[in-house]
Amino acid sequence: MNNGIFFSLSKSYFNSALSSFYYMGQTNLLFKPVALLIAILYSAILIPASTIFILFIIFDWVGGITDALRKLLINLIYQQSRLIDKSFISFILCPILLSILSPIFLLSLFIPKFSSNTLVNIAENELSAIISGVGAFKTINEITWSAANRLFIYVSNTYLIIKPIAAVVAIIYSTVLIIEGAIFAILIPIDWISQLIENSRQGIVRFANVQQRKIRYNTSSFLLSPIVLVILAPFFLAVILIPKFATNFDMDA
């Protein structure tokens, strides 16, 4: 399980303090007293900043629970859509379940997320991800359209004697599904905004992590990176606390 944003930032700020002492230990003997004083001064600011971030760790937990709930619902929705043309019972029941689960899933998307799981590997072309809108609203839109299509696939493949009834059922069900899909389509811009927020969060985590590592290895980073991290801490907190309403799903509907 990945660490949440607040835990990761708290860890980076705490590690920055440790890295200052690591650099002090590796520097030449003449500079050690000055480096020790600087490391102590920086730690006196970095550790409280780390503590502030860890106080918000509850948002990491809530975000994880929210994502788990959304993934459970979308998996159920996806499974129902794939079963529609498999049998007469699934043709009748799965669209009903889809129509019930989709609004519940929509409600779950409006639970604000103030944190995310940190990503080890993030897509290189983030702009492409933003434009494509690969989030929850687009995913459900595609699932509902696919489900409507599967209704008519079943009609075309079923026995001739029940085709007329099946066609009427398919028209009714597909109308409901298309309406639901259209609602999700209208909300796709929320996917793009959420992706921008997500990219900002991941960028902040990566930046803080890089800075805390650099402190160990050269004098300029030892002197400047802690100051940069301290100055940016309020900005980081403000950006991360911008609520995100959508979740990305890697699913072929």
C-alpha positions as CSV (number, residue, x, y, z in Angstrom):
1,M,0.0,0.0,0.0
2,N,1.3,3.4,-0.9
3,N,1.9,6.1,1.6
4,G,-0.5,9.0,1.7
5,I,0.5,12.6,0.7
6,F,0.6,13.9,4.3
7,F,2.6,11.0,5.6
8,S,5.0,11.2,2.7
9,L,5.6,15.0,3.1
10,S,6.0,14.6,6.9
11,K,8.6,11.9,6.2
12,S,10.4,14.1,3.7
13,Y,10.6,17.0,6.1
14,F,11.8,14.8,8.9
15,N,14.4,13.2,6.6
16,S,15.6,16.6,5.6
17,A,16.6,17.3,9.2
18,L,18.4,13.9,9.3
19,S,20.1,14.6,6.0
20,S,21.4,17.9,7.5
21,F,23.2,15.9,10.2
22,Y,24.3,13.3,7.7
23,Y,26.0,16.1,5.6
24,M,27.5,17.5,8.8
25,G,29.0,14.1,9.5
26,Q,30.6,13.8,6.1
27,T,32.0,17.3,5.8
28,N,35.6,18.2,6.6
29,L,36.6,18.7,10.2
30,L,37.1,22.5,9.9
31,F,33.5,23.1,8.7
32,K,31.9,20.6,11.1
33,P,31.1,23.1,14.0
34,V,29.4,25.5,11.6
35,A,27.6,22.7,9.8
36,L,26.4,21.3,13.2
37,L,25.0,24.6,14.2
38,I,23.2,25.0,10.9
39,A,21.9,21.5,11.1
40,I,20.5,22.1,14.6
41,L,18.9,25.4,13.5
42,Y,17.3,23.8,10.4
43,S,16.1,20.8,12.4
44,A,14.4,23.1,14.9
45,I,12.2,24.3,12.0
46,L,12.0,21.2,9.8
47,I,10.8,18.8,12.5
48,P,7.9,21.1,13.6
49,A,6.9,21.4,9.9
50,S,7.0,17.6,9.7
51,T,4.8,17.4,12.8
52,I,2.3,19.7,11.2
53,F,2.0,17.5,8.1
54,I,1.6,14.4,10.2
55,L,-1.3,16.0,12.1
56,F,-3.3,15.8,8.8
57,I,-2.7,12.0,8.4
58,I,-6.4,11.4,9.0
59,F,-7.0,12.7,5.5
60,D,-4.6,10.0,4.2
61,W,-6.8,7.4,5.8
62,V,-10.1,8.9,4.7
63,G,-8.7,9.2,1.2
64,G,-7.7,5.5,1.1
65,I,-11.1,4.4,2.4
66,T,-12.9,6.6,-0.2
67,D,-10.8,5.2,-3.0
68,A,-11.5,1.6,-1.8
69,L,-15.3,2.3,-1.7
70,R,-15.2,3.8,-5.2
71,K,-13.1,0.9,-6.6
72,L,-15.6,-1.6,-5.1
73,L,-18.5,0.1,-6.7
74,I,-16.9,0.6,-10.1
75,N,-15.9,-3.1,-10.2
76,L,-19.5,-4.1,-9.4
77,I,-20.7,-1.8,-12.2
78,Y,-18.1,-3.0,-14.6
79,Q,-19.0,-6.7,-13.9
80,Q,-22.7,-6.1,-14.4
81,S,-22.1,-4.4,-17.7
82,R,-20.0,-7.3,-19.0
83,L,-22.6,-9.9,-18.0
84,I,-25.6,-8.3,-19.8
85,D,-25.4,-10.3,-23.0
86,K,-24.4,-13.6,-21.4
87,S,-27.9,-14.9,-20.4
88,F,-31.6,-14.0,-20.3
89,I,-31.5,-13.5,-16.5
90,S,-28.4,-11.2,-16.7
91,F,-30.1,-9.4,-19.7
92,I,-33.0,-8.6,-17.4
93,L,-31.3,-8.0,-14.1
94,C,-27.9,-6.5,-14.8
95,P,-29.1,-3.3,-16.3
96,I,-31.3,-2.8,-13.3
97,L,-28.4,-3.2,-10.9
98,L,-26.3,-0.9,-13.2
99,S,-29.0,1.8,-12.9
100,I,-29.0,1.5,-9.1
101,L,-25.3,1.3,-8.6
102,S,-24.4,4.2,-10.9
103,P,-26.2,6.9,-8.8
104,I,-24.6,5.5,-5.7
105,F,-21.2,5.7,-7.3
106,L,-22.0,9.3,-8.4
107,L,-22.7,10.2,-4.8
108,S,-19.4,8.6,-3.7
109,L,-17.5,10.8,-6.2
110,F,-18.7,13.9,-4.3
111,I,-16.9,12.9,-1.1
112,P,-14.0,15.4,-1.1
113,K,-10.6,13.9,-1.0
114,F,-7.9,16.0,0.7
115,S,-5.2,13.4,0.1
116,S,-4.0,10.8,-2.3
117,N,-1.7,7.8,-2.4
118,T,1.8,8.7,-3.5
119,L,2.8,7.2,-6.8
120,V,6.2,5.6,-7.4
121,N,5.9,5.8,-11.2
122,I,3.7,8.5,-12.6
123,A,2.9,8.9,-16.3
124,E,5.5,10.9,-18.2
125,N,3.0,12.7,-20.3
126,E,0.8,14.2,-17.6
127,L,-0.7,16.7,-20.0
128,S,-2.1,13.8,-22.1
129,A,-3.7,12.3,-19.0
130,I,-5.3,15.6,-18.2
131,I,-6.7,16.1,-21.7
132,S,-7.9,12.5,-22.1
133,G,-10.0,12.7,-19.0
134,V,-9.3,9.1,-17.8
135,G,-11.1,9.7,-14.5
136,A,-14.2,8.2,-12.9
137,F,-16.8,10.2,-14.8
138,K,-15.5,9.3,-18.2
139,T,-15.0,5.7,-17.1
140,I,-18.7,5.3,-16.0
141,N,-19.9,7.1,-19.2
142,E,-18.0,4.5,-21.3
143,I,-19.3,1.6,-19.2
144,T,-23.0,2.7,-19.6
145,W,-22.6,3.2,-23.3
146,S,-21.0,-0.2,-23.6
147,A,-23.8,-1.7,-21.5
148,A,-26.4,-0.2,-23.8
149,N,-24.7,-1.7,-26.8
150,R,-24.5,-5.1,-25.1
151,L,-28.3,-5.0,-24.7
152,F,-28.8,-4.9,-28.4
153,I,-26.0,-7.5,-28.9
154,Y,-28.1,-9.9,-26.8
155,V,-31.3,-9.0,-28.8
156,S,-29.5,-9.8,-32.1
157,N,-28.2,-13.2,-30.7
158,T,-31.3,-14.4,-28.9
159,Y,-34.0,-16.7,-30.1
160,L,-36.3,-15.3,-32.8
161,I,-39.4,-15.9,-30.7
162,I,-38.3,-13.6,-27.9
163,K,-36.6,-11.0,-30.0
164,P,-39.6,-8.6,-30.0
165,I,-39.9,-8.6,-26.2
166,A,-36.2,-8.4,-25.8
167,A,-36.0,-5.4,-28.2
168,V,-38.6,-3.5,-26.2
169,V,-36.7,-4.3,-23.0
170,A,-33.4,-3.2,-24.6
171,I,-34.9,0.1,-25.7
172,I,-36.2,0.9,-22.3
173,Y,-33.1,-0.1,-20.5
174,S,-30.7,1.5,-22.9
175,T,-32.7,4.8,-22.7
176,V,-32.1,4.8,-18.9
177,L,-28.4,3.9,-19.3
178,I,-27.8,6.5,-21.9
179,I,-29.4,9.2,-19.7
180,E,-27.2,8.2,-16.8
181,G,-24.2,8.1,-19.1
182,A,-25.0,11.6,-20.4
183,I,-25.0,12.9,-16.8
184,F,-21.6,11.5,-16.2
185,A,-20.4,12.9,-19.6
186,I,-21.4,16.4,-18.5
187,L,-19.3,16.0,-15.4
188,I,-16.1,14.8,-17.2
189,P,-14.5,18.3,-16.7
190,I,-14.3,17.4,-13.0
191,D,-12.0,14.5,-14.1
192,W,-9.7,17.0,-15.7
193,I,-9.7,19.4,-12.7
194,S,-9.1,16.4,-10.4
195,Q,-6.1,15.2,-12.5
196,L,-4.6,18.7,-12.3
197,I,-5.0,18.6,-8.5
198,E,-3.5,15.1,-8.4
199,N,-0.5,16.1,-10.6
200,S,0.1,19.0,-8.3
201,R,0.0,16.8,-5.2
202,Q,2.4,14.2,-6.7
203,G,4.7,17.0,-7.9
204,I,4.9,18.4,-4.4
205,V,5.8,15.0,-2.9
206,R,8.4,14.4,-5.6
207,F,10.0,17.8,-5.1
208,A,10.2,17.5,-1.3
209,N,11.6,14.0,-1.6
210,V,14.3,15.1,-4.1
211,Q,15.3,18.1,-1.9
212,Q,15.7,16.0,1.2
213,R,18.0,13.6,-0.7
214,K,20.1,16.4,-2.2
215,I,20.9,17.9,1.2
216,R,23.2,15.0,1.9
217,Y,25.5,15.5,-1.0
218,N,26.5,19.1,-1.6
219,T,27.0,22.3,0.3
220,S,24.6,24.4,-1.7
221,S,21.8,22.0,-1.1
222,F,22.7,21.7,2.5
223,L,22.5,25.4,2.9
224,L,19.5,26.2,0.6
225,S,17.2,23.2,0.4
226,P,16.0,23.3,4.0
227,I,15.2,27.0,3.6
228,V,13.3,26.3,0.4
229,L,11.3,23.5,2.0
230,V,10.4,25.7,5.0
231,I,9.3,28.6,2.9
232,L,7.2,26.4,0.6
233,A,5.6,24.4,3.5
234,P,2.5,26.7,3.8
235,F,2.1,26.7,0.0
236,F,2.3,22.9,-0.1
237,L,-0.3,22.6,2.6
238,A,-2.7,25.0,0.9
239,V,-2.4,23.2,-2.5
240,I,-2.9,19.7,-1.0
241,L,-6.0,20.8,0.9
242,I,-7.7,21.7,-2.4
243,P,-10.4,19.0,-2.5
244,K,-10.3,16.4,-5.3
245,F,-13.6,14.8,-6.3
246,A,-12.7,12.2,-8.9
247,T,-10.6,9.1,-9.0
248,N,-8.7,7.6,-12.0
249,F,-9.4,4.0,-13.0
250,D,-7.4,1.9,-15.5
251,M,-10.2,-0.1,-17.0
252,D,-11.2,-1.0,-20.5
253,A,-15.0,-0.7,-20.6
